[in-house]
Amino acid sequence: MAPATFTLEVRRIAHAAELFEVLRDPRLYEFLDEDPPTSVQALADKLARSESRQSPDGKEHWLNWVVRTASGAIAGYVQATVEEDKTTNVAYVFSPAHQGQGIATAAVARMLELVAADYQPALFFIVADAGNVRSLKVAQRLGFSPAPAEVAATRPTSPTDVVYWRSAPPT
């Protein structure tokens, strides 16, 4: 398979209409603890809350990118939350139309590089539903492994979630 061609764009309110078309697909929510956005405006309002790239108290960095394919379509998004202690939660959502093409793995890998270079995180975490095989395969391809139970217990999870982790690469 040829390497995935994509660009990462810092997510902005201006992405709301295009991103809404991706995120309204109900198949995306099989393993997510949220519902599809109800409107472009509702999504724009949500995006506005994170556009500063920091939590309101300034203790976390909220880093979000849309992933755009070579054709110009938005395939999904990647995000990282860098906590005060430098642990970093990683998440990603990709349209079913763009799954299985290597875009998610490549885009998350690039995001991890950007976050490592700019924020020097100590650890990366991915929390995913145990049934979300595609998401867990992305994590495994990127060198994540199941966290020990005592570490997993420190992360916010739901009963069906598993916690994967890996150390951040030296910068």
Secondary structure as GFF3:
##gff-version 3
##sequence-region A 1 171
A	DSSP	beta_strand	6	10	.	.	.	ID=ss1
A	DSSP	three_ten_helix	13	15	.	.	.	ID=ss2
A	DSSP	alpha_helix	16	23	.	.	.	ID=ss3
A	DSSP	three_ten_helix	26	29	.	.	.	ID=ss4
A	DSSP	alpha_helix	40	50	.	.	.	ID=ss5
A	DSSP	beta_strand	61	69	.	.	.	ID=ss6
A	DSSP	beta_strand	74	82	.	.	.	ID=ss7
A	DSSP	beta_strand	87	94	.	.	.	ID=ss8
A	DSSP	three_ten_helix	96	98	.	.	.	ID=ss9
A	DSSP	alpha_helix	103	119	.	.	.	ID=ss10
A	DSSP	beta_strand	123	129	.	.	.	ID=ss11
A	DSSP	alpha_helix	133	141	.	.	.	ID=ss12
A	DSSP	beta_strand	145	146	.	.	.	ID=ss13
A	DSSP	alpha_helix	149	152	.	.	.	ID=ss14
A	DSSP	beta_strand	161	167	.	.	.	ID=ss15
###
